[in-house]
Amino acid sequence: MPRFDSPRLLADIGGTYARFTLETGPGEFTQMASLRCADHADFHAAVRAYLEGLSWADGGPQQIAHAAIAIANPVEGDRVRMTNYHWQFSIDEMRQRLALDTLVVVNDFTALAMALPRLAEVDVRQVGGGQARRPSVIGLLGAGTGLGVSGLIPAGEGWIALGTEGGHVNFGPRDEREMDILQFAWKTLDHVSYERLISGPGLELIYRALAHRQGVDVAPLQAPAITQRALDQADPLCLETLEVFCGLLGTAAANLAVTLGSLGGIYIGGGIVPRLGEYFDRSPFRARFEDKGRFREYVSAIPTFVITAENATFKGASAILENQLRNLQASPGSAILGQIRRARSELSPAELRVADLVLAQPRSVLNDPIAEIARAAGVSQPTVIRFCRSLGCEGLSDFKLRLASGLTGTVPVTHTQVNTNDSMLELGAKVLGNTASAILQVRSHLNRDTIDRAIDLLLAAHRIEFFALGHYSVVAQDAQFKFLRFGMPCGAYTDPRLQLLAADVLREGDVAVVISSGGRLPELIAVVEKAQERGAKVVAITASQSPLAKKADVTLIVDHIEDIATHLPMVSRILHLLVIDILAVGVAMRRSPDSIAALTGGSEDDDGKGRGGAAAPGVSTASPLARLTSHSR
């Protein structure tokens, strides 16, 4: 079996234990260790403790370049805050502190879900009847410190894992005993979810609730003790607690099965059920699973399995990491950080200072102009360019493009809901994170050919007219301002009556740029039809598959849905402004250095020269807008 160039670090982080292993080849796990989270101040300390405890053969420690972390927590953006423990960290900062090229962080049950297609028959045990249909949706849940829920959807030759927090759905009692448990829980909890009961802490809560129901005083017991006493049949109250627990899990599993349509089966993981052994097979779990009223026949045909493989989460994390590396390898800049590390011995002392800066602060280098990079590294600007070219890049802009393609893969593209109880710091981070994620998504949808065609039309136009309505009027006005600074005849129309009049005087050789989020407003559709009737060309900045997109001569796609009935379209408006900036910078690049200076205020180019240097490199290092353009092109 082939071995990796370097070991890969895999981790499964729960609220109580952090499990680690090294993967030396596909499916080859070595040096497994389980550390108590409470024994370490933070996540970084736990990782360092594991790494320092490794035993190496044949020459000592090896460099670990790639790692995947499965964590019992939703993963939204760069910041990870555990729900059931106090650890929190930035993914990118952690990657830098651990000197990794790649760090992938995913929800632990998303990782476990991705392992399911790779499990052999000996890795699972079926409980009850039913026959899995292949390929079909698979459901997954499991109890430990919390209740994890996920699913797996077949997609072509692969699978898509669902990152859910289904354990937090409201608990629904089935009988009088469970109603008493709910009322007991309400004494201390405002919201009682299934996780509050189907988990380690949930076992303890059920135990106390049943004792209260029976009117007996009991000493507090932790979940492991309750489970062991029940399995030993040494305590009737513990046995009843475990019985209730398994019954509730059966109901939760059935709910998941009918919600997802999990005809491929329901799999049970987590830290509790696999340890119950044969008791779980005799427990009320399967009977409660099939107790679904009119849907009894439906769920009875769905098999349920207990995952017995100890390394299942590691297998899933490994699969996700492998897929991530495969995607990154498809782009030329995926291995740029690793390339820098390998090239250190061949760099001059000055170039080495630039290399150290990039490795320590890659995102700052990505955003800073050449003058700031040179100042931070303590070198001249030509040295920065020599460093870039030593790595095979044409210049700083090409280097940043490769660096961006490598870094983007480590940060999930997500949207985080702003809540009323967020602090101002959290609110700001979420707004900025949502905007950044939306920009990354639009960047991935940009098409070089359509951008080139739009710029060609604008450059050849006798006159350019910008049309927009409502919240997007400011985008048209911003576009007019930019193109007037180039000395190009243009106007902006945001009133429906004036728009139609303006379209009626367009002629061949003119260009109408129509800006619309949804692309369905009849007023703007009428403008397009009138402009084309007069022989003008139409460039649309709008949503894909919209009426406006289909009618325009050239369409630049911006797919970002916001409900303008409930809030202002902040993010989508920023995206439309950025597309205007891309067009403006593109036009400036094609015209002259003077046009670029009008847009950016002048700057130094990649070689540290003034505006007498090449136009395109000058823009690439001058402004964030130009960097976005260089990424899209």
Steps between C-alpha positions, in 0.01 A plus 500: 500500500644844409616724781457876529795736456457595865268377779162668524364606837138404571302596809154431643420768758207453737394681813684252724777335299723601210610199292798520265669280245748519214405367157810382316318359197138456387321344798824438694456653847782492753587646842142551615455687825208630703556809715260652752400848388495618861873427529589760236444875495391519139492311173854598403635372831330164446644466149849591620473249784411226253776592256762521774402154621551333161771242454686526171717245331759537222643842554273679744190722462345547158337814367119484505362711216128416501243448774124445535309571820154358567345700783174472693382841391352679199780641282404839358774706344846534650411524869421180690328517840410168658143466628569245774847623604684829535758451223496748213747583224552650155554232234755704310689613811513140620633389161779756532585413862524131411703580183252312277442545128139386533264488797145379440249533787159333468212399722572160655179347375563633152829309513330189638240519224773509234642181651182297454557398135848380602390275786516123454244251633720431802491872589123505569233287670140498378225538761160371387378442149485700180703506181707797380436635152810607306563771416265687733518762771663382823426643845743522790468589867686422816518592864806605697559831673224624268274354230648512152279479191601486136410340170657388177351571158617311189633735229629336184790278596545669837309620802401830658507514880249717684636722775202527734420577861197271506566401860358834607145441372230512767451187706148355469381262776313185395342388829431615855845397624675705236267793572613487863862501384432805282332687787795419726742629237299820463587591859854580393486527120306745283539287188505122524644346185562136425869565575409592858385139551677286239857565614730437794358796697156386378540161670571681826196726451272203428634324811420798723159549338398136553618515862288812551205329331530204739548729800838360598820676596806380312863598500613669176642252248700571188403348167767223493392378846132504403574301185717243677249444782226451243705249299584315823129506592613624839264799525137503379499881470813495281348223289183706448713805414683308228170359372354850465820621334489227233131558436553872448786424261265275302250784462773747398635251246154446350446876477828531312408210270169652389647852481784403268335204331793286618427186301873424506478441874552674833841470665562549873838629612623706794670394819208337686303254285794303354601417860157357589565182303221241486285694747427758230372226268247398771415856602183689399697678224378305195141471625483876550667553161220305328224655714411767242124463462397516136868490400580178689539302178724773353748509789488123560661454158792727599792320667679640802869439571733560793847617393753280679817617321720707732659696215187599311528874564867493401406329173249773422737782592764337282258483207412869535867599524588291195221665302617844613857429393381366166303821438794718600737306278278584203609866538858615437535676834383223729844404629658847511563499877658156485706613202629797703606272787684268265675791326629667819850356468536644148388855585727795568492645855280789381262270312486275804359790704220534243439123520475514880250785477281310252505182710416690819239739358371367164170686510665832581739453207203418280336835581797734540661706218861435406629797700343365822627148435854630445483714815370212715774266372772765526601469134477703180206472262715341224592228754131418540474459123813282487351279772179458298693414184718250686179302553417505131251790519496781244479763770319594821152489347558146369641396838197643682265317264671169580507580871129589499405177325682304768363692798138517388470123524560508877213735578145369456261718302202543730223734608461561872169620640514820706313457830348757733724385787823547304754742643613789282827315435315183394260703286786672320685173444188334357418788264858512373517122476175474306615768257839337452337162439264650243792666319686168486192333352460768232870478421462128431213573258676770297568409140805644327341496154189693607712757688719545192195539274341755734823702516533488119148641464566778752828600334338522157185680618412850376306545823426286807174524693453331839151393609389384847203536734439525874780385730730444202479859376822581687680233294406678175602835645834358615560357152425835337748675728778250423460509123464880489841516668635313199354769276247257353151637416250332730191552712307331781122464500307382806150632427281266291356782285840650423642154435264426215556847350878451523478157338297647215788726394769232506651405167732247345839511668355592842496263798233468770618348828197371690546418871241286678524243779205286394492592130120493483387864528275579201628860486857382442393230256328774299824701501691200362247443223496868402884523504539195278227623269707818455811293417684543832670216686392396850728387783307358798625456857237270644399153617550194285202361307304823550303665215754784496792255477339326203428823311838674546783479246749438782410391854719519810350265758446604863297236683430616854145492634387754757142567606454872441157477665670446838833681473720711277699299245838585650714210381358469149541874445868471596537215252353709218733788590796264479398382154488865391850537646620198303370657178651837589843356577483287187424803285780695669748219437415496129514876453805661664695547824332840537160329524632272770629795699159666474340191651755412769673826575834370365721226640820308464513197276641154565855608427487792741474756217253780463231535235756469225499120554259249356138592554354168604753416775462851636130448553546152639697628799322829538153419621278224637273548197784427262599194703145371470523559126828313474346202686203490264717519191 
